[in-house]
């Protein structure tokens, strides 16, 4: 399995200036190469290299390998959509491979810049130290809000999936982020309170428009997303740990394109909350944590899981009395709607047919990081 580990660089002011100059030059070179690729309709790396390699070396002052990396970045962007001319932001990330990057021990990395090689220290903790020997291939140099990071690729071995004795169904939602077939629920109330508080605060600061308000807005940027990501990490680890200890596989709904299918039925007041629903991220976190733990995962068709009785199997729209309650019109079975759906999902994926199948490749490329205090439902 491929993972990405972020290393925080601590360059000196001179080194930071050299890195920033290199970032600007490489992205400017990418824009030039993108213009040539678009005009000549050239999506082949070697053909584009013949056209732009000389100007990148002479006019943009790039070292040989950085010029090659700029051409590769341009080709990747152009091939994604050949109808558009690929463009790069001046401070966009750039890729370093083993020819222009080398680790010097556990705390320093050598990076090629326009001014030559620089030895940049980086911060490392026990989490990163234990994974340094798994670093493989290229890394991305990232400049984010005045800080420098190196996103390195890890090749982490994944154990074979253990035989599952039963299935743990997991229903993902908005009010309750996740509910499993054992009856455990992970409430989304904290996320909703944070979303509302941040939305109100940002609106007030944007209306004020002063310099201090703009500084405050910049400080708030990304805080809600980080809180949401941390919560999803905690939920996913708890679900996988529970499944492993009980020798169960995990069954999830295949919710691809769910927003497109359901947004027409939503009231205007619900659309923002629905759009900010990070269910796909949570599903990806569960999938990759399960793969690392040797727990099988299978995705089932989500159609009618909320309308089907987990006791008698009868499916009817009227079974869903409300968002929270389920009442079967056939057998009279009553239960919390999310729990009933989780049991239905578990029964749709028998344990002897579980498989650790990634969906769209999203659960094989994630950022590995350490997290702070767990949400309330995870604390003992």
C-alpha positions in Angstrom: 0.0 0.0 0.0 1.2 3.5 -0.8 1.0 6.2 1.9 2.2 9.8 2.1 4.1 11.0 5.1 4.5 14.8 5.7 7.9 15.9 7.0 8.0 19.5 8.2 11.2 21.2 7.0 13.0 23.8 9.0 15.1 25.8 6.5 17.2 28.8 7.4 16.1 32.2 5.8 18.7 31.7 3.1 17.6 28.2 2.4 13.9 29.2 2.4 14.7 31.9 -0.2 16.5 29.4 -2.4 13.6 27.0 -2.2 11.1 29.7 -3.0 13.1 30.9 -6.0 13.3 27.3 -7.2 9.5 26.8 -6.7 8.7 29.9 -8.7 11.1 29.0 -11.5 9.9 25.4 -11.9 6.3 26.5 -12.0 7.0 29.2 -14.5 8.8 26.6 -16.6 5.7 24.3 -16.3 3.5 27.1 -17.6 5.7 27.6 -20.6 5.8 23.9 -21.3 2.0 23.8 -20.9 1.6 26.5 -23.4 3.8 24.6 -25.9 2.0 21.3 -25.2 -1.4 22.9 -25.7 -0.5 24.7 -29.0 1.3 21.7 -30.5 -1.2 19.1 -29.0 1.8 17.2 -27.6 1.0 14.9 -24.8 4.0 12.6 -25.1 6.7 13.3 -22.5 9.6 12.6 -24.8 8.2 14.6 -27.7 7.5 17.6 -25.5 11.0 17.3 -24.0 12.5 17.8 -27.5 10.5 21.1 -27.9 11.0 22.7 -24.5 14.1 21.2 -22.8 16.5 23.8 -24.2 14.4 26.9 -23.3 13.8 25.5 -19.8 17.6 25.2 -19.2 18.5 28.5 -20.8 15.6 30.9 -20.3 14.4 29.6 -16.9 17.8 28.5 -15.6 16.7 25.1 -14.4 19.2 22.3 -13.7 18.8 19.3 -16.0 16.8 17.1 -13.7 14.5 19.8 -12.5 13.7 20.6 -16.1 12.8 16.9 -16.6 10.6 17.0 -13.6 8.8 20.2 -14.8 8.1 18.5 -18.2 6.7 15.4 -16.4 4.4 17.6 -14.2 3.2 19.4 -17.3 2.4 16.2 -19.3 0.5 14.8 -16.3 -1.6 17.9 -16.1 -2.2 18.1 -19.9 -3.2 14.4 -20.2 -5.9 14.8 -17.6 -7.8 17.2 -19.8 -6.4 18.1 -23.3 -9.2 20.6 -23.9 -7.5 23.0 -21.4 -4.0 24.6 -21.4 -2.3 23.3 -18.2 -1.3 26.1 -15.8 0.5 26.0 -12.4 0.3 28.4 -9.5 3.6 30.1 -8.8 3.9 28.3 -5.4 2.5 25.0 -6.5 4.2 21.8 -5.3 7.1 20.4 -7.3 8.4 16.8 -7.4 11.8 15.7 -6.3 13.2 12.3 -7.2 16.4 10.5 -6.0 18.6 12.4 -8.5 17.8 15.7 -6.9 17.0 14.7 -3.3 18.9 12.6 -0.8 18.3 12.0 2.9 21.3 12.6 5.1 20.6 10.6 8.3 17.3 10.9 10.1 17.0 14.7 10.4 18.4 16.2 7.2 17.5 16.1 3.5 19.6 17.4 0.6 17.5 19.3 -2.1 18.7 20.8 -5.4 17.8 24.4 -5.9 18.8 27.1 -8.5 21.7 28.0 -6.1 22.9 24.5 -5.8 22.3 21.8 -3.1 21.0 22.8 0.3 21.0 20.6 3.4 17.6 21.3 5.1 16.8 19.9 8.6 13.4 18.5 9.3 11.4 17.7 12.4 10.8 14.1 13.2 9.0 12.2 15.9 8.6 8.6 16.9 5.8 8.2 14.3 7.9 9.4 11.4 11.1 7.7 12.7 9.4 4.3 12.6 8.5 4.7 8.9 11.6 6.3 7.4 12.9 3.0 6.1 9.7 2.6 4.0 10.3 5.8 2.0 10.4 5.0 -1.7 10.4 7.0 -5.0 9.9 10.7 -5.4 8.7 13.3 -2.9 6.7 16.6 -3.3 8.1 19.9 -2.0 5.1 21.8 -0.6 5.0 25.5 0.5 1.9 26.2 2.6 1.3 29.4 4.5 4.9 30.2 5.0 5.9 26.7 6.0 7.8 24.0 4.1 6.9 20.3 3.9 8.2 17.3 2.1 5.5 14.8 1.2 7.3 11.5 0.9 5.9 8.2 -0.5 5.9 5.2 1.8 5.6 1.6 0.5 3.9 -0.1 3.5 3.4 -3.9 3.3 -0.1 -5.0 3.9 -0.9 -8.3 5.6 -3.3 -10.7 4.0 -6.9 -10.3 5.0 -7.8 -12.6 7.9 -10.8 -15.0 7.5 -13.9 -13.2 8.8 -16.3 -15.1 11.1 -19.0 -12.5 10.7 -19.6 -9.0 9.2 -19.8 -5.6 10.9 -22.1 -3.4 8.8 -21.4 0.3 8.9 -24.0 2.9 7.8 -22.6 6.4 7.1 -24.7 9.5 7.5 -24.9 13.2 8.4 -26.7 13.4 11.7 -24.8 10.2 12.9 -21.5 10.0 11.0 -21.4 6.2 11.4 -23.6 3.5 13.0 -22.5 -0.1 13.1 -24.6 -3.2 13.2 -23.6 -3.8 16.9 -25.6 -0.7 17.7 -22.7 1.7 18.4 -23.3 5.2 17.0 -20.8 8.0 16.3 -22.7 11.3 16.5 -22.0 14.2 14.1 -23.3 16.8 16.6 -19.8 18.1 17.4 -19.0 18.5 13.7 -22.3 20.3 13.0 -21.7 22.7 16.0 -18.2 23.4 14.7 -19.5 24.0 11.2 -22.2 26.4 12.3 -19.8 28.3 14.7 -17.1 28.7 12.0 -19.6 29.7 9.4 -21.1 32.4 11.6 -17.7 33.7 12.6 -16.3 33.8 9.1 -19.4 35.6 7.8 -19.0 38.3 10.5 -15.3 38.7 9.8 -15.9 39.0 6.1 -18.5 41.6 6.7 -16.2 43.6 8.9 -13.4 43.6 6.4 -10.7 45.2 8.5 -7.0 44.1 8.5 -7.4 42.4 11.8 -10.5 40.6 10.5 -8.6 39.4 7.5 -5.7 38.2 9.7 -8.3 36.3 11.8 -9.8 34.7 8.7 -6.4 33.6 7.5 -5.8 32.0 10.9 -9.2 30.2 10.7 -8.5 28.8 7.3 -8.6 25.0 7.2 -9.5 24.6 10.9 -12.9 23.1 10.2 -11.4 20.7 7.6 -8.7 19.6 10.1 -11.2 18.9 12.8 -13.4 16.9 10.4 -10.4 14.9 9.2 -9.2 14.2 12.8 -12.7 13.0 13.7 -12.9 10.7 10.7 -9.5 9.2 11.6 -10.6 8.5 15.1 -13.9 6.9 13.9 -12.2 4.8 11.3 -9.5 3.5 13.7 -12.1 2.6 16.3 -14.3 0.7 13.8 -11.3 -1.2 12.4 -10.0 -2.1 15.8 -13.5 -3.3 16.8 -13.8 -5.5 13.7 -10.3 -7.0 14.1 -10.8 -7.9 17.8 -14.2 -9.5 17.0 -12.8 -11.3 13.9 -15.3 -9.6 11.6 -15.1 -8.2 8.1 -16.5 -4.7 7.4 -19.3 -3.9 5.0 -19.8 -0.4 3.7 -22.2 1.2 1.2 -20.8 2.1 -2.2 -21.7 5.8 -2.0 -20.0 7.0 -5.2 -22.0 9.9 -6.8 -24.3 10.1 -3.8 -24.4 13.9 -3.7 -25.3 14.1 -7.4 -28.1 11.6 -6.9 -29.6 13.2 -3.7 -29.0 17.0 -4.0 -32.3 17.5 -5.9 -34.3 16.3 -3.0 -32.7 18.6 -0.4 -34.1 21.8 0.9 -31.9 24.9 0.3 -31.1 25.2 4.0 -29.7 21.6 3.9 -27.4 21.9 0.9 -24.3 23.4 2.6 -24.4 20.7 5.3 -24.8 18.0 2.7 -22.0 19.4 0.6 -19.6 19.4 3.6 -20.4 15.8 4.5 -17.0 14.1 4.4 -18.4 10.5 4.1 -16.1 9.6 1.3 -13.1 10.6 3.3 -14.4 8.5 6.3 -14.9 5.5 4.0 -11.4 5.9 2.6 -9.9 6.1 6.1 -11.8 2.9 7.1 -10.6 1.1 4.0 -6.9 1.9 4.3 -6.9 1.2 8.1 -8.6 -2.1 7.5 -6.0 -3.0 4.8 -3.2 -2.3 7.3 -4.9 -4.4 10.0 -5.7 -7.3 7.7 -9.5 -6.8 8.0 -11.6 -7.5 4.9 -13.8 -4.8 3.4 -16.6 -5.1 0.9 -18.9 -2.4 -0.6 -22.6 -3.1 -1.1 -25.3 -1.5 -3.2 -26.8 1.4 -1.1 -30.2 1.3 -2.8 -33.0 0.7 -0.4 -30.8 -0.2 2.6 -32.7 2.5 4.6 -36.1 1.1 3.6 -35.5 -2.6 4.1 -36.4 -4.4 7.3 -33.4 -6.2 8.8 -35.8 -8.8 10.3 -38.1 -9.9 7.6 -36.5 -8.3 4.5 -39.6 -6.4 3.4 -38.7 -3.2 1.5 -41.1 -0.2 1.4 -40.7 3.5 1.4 -43.3 3.8 4.2 -41.0 1.8 6.5 -38.9 4.9 7.1 -41.2 6.7 9.5 -38.8 9.6 10.0 -35.1 10.3 9.7 -34.4 8.6 13.0 -37.0 5.9 13.2 -37.8 2.7 11.2 -41.1 0.7 11.5 -41.7 -2.2 9.2 -45.2 -2.2 7.7 -45.1 -6.0 7.3 -43.8 -7.5 10.6 -44.1 -4.5 12.9 -40.3 -4.4 13.7 -39.3 -1.1 15.1 -35.7 0.2 15.5 -33.4 3.2 15.1 -33.2 3.8 11.3 -29.4 3.9 11.1 -28.9 0.7 13.1 -31.5 -1.1 11.0 -29.6 0.1 7.8 -26.3 -1.1 9.3 -27.7 -4.6 9.9 -29.1 -4.7 6.4 -25.7 -3.7 5.0 -24.0 -6.4 7.0 -26.4 -9.1 5.7 -25.9 -7.9 2.1 -22.2 -8.8 2.5 -21.8 -12.3 3.8 -18.4 -12.8 5.5 -17.2 -15.6 3.3 -17.3 -13.3 0.2 -15.5 -10.3 1.7 -12.6 -8.8 -0.2 -10.3 -5.9 0.4 -11.2 -4.1 -2.8 -10.2 -0.4 -3.1 -12.7 1.9 -4.7 -11.4 4.4 -7.3 -7.9 4.0 -5.7 -8.7 6.6 -3.1 -8.1 4.3 -0.1 -4.6 3.4 -1.2 -3.2 6.9 -1.2 -3.7 8.8 2.0 -1.8 11.1 4.3 -0.3 9.3 7.3 -0.2 11.7 10.3 -0.5 11.8 14.1 -3.6 13.3 15.7 -4.4 15.0 18.9 -7.2 14.4 21.4 -10.0 12.1 20.2 -13.6 13.3 20.1 -15.8 12.7 23.2 -17.2 9.5 21.9 -13.7 8.0 21.7 -12.5 9.1 25.2 -12.6 6.7 28.1 
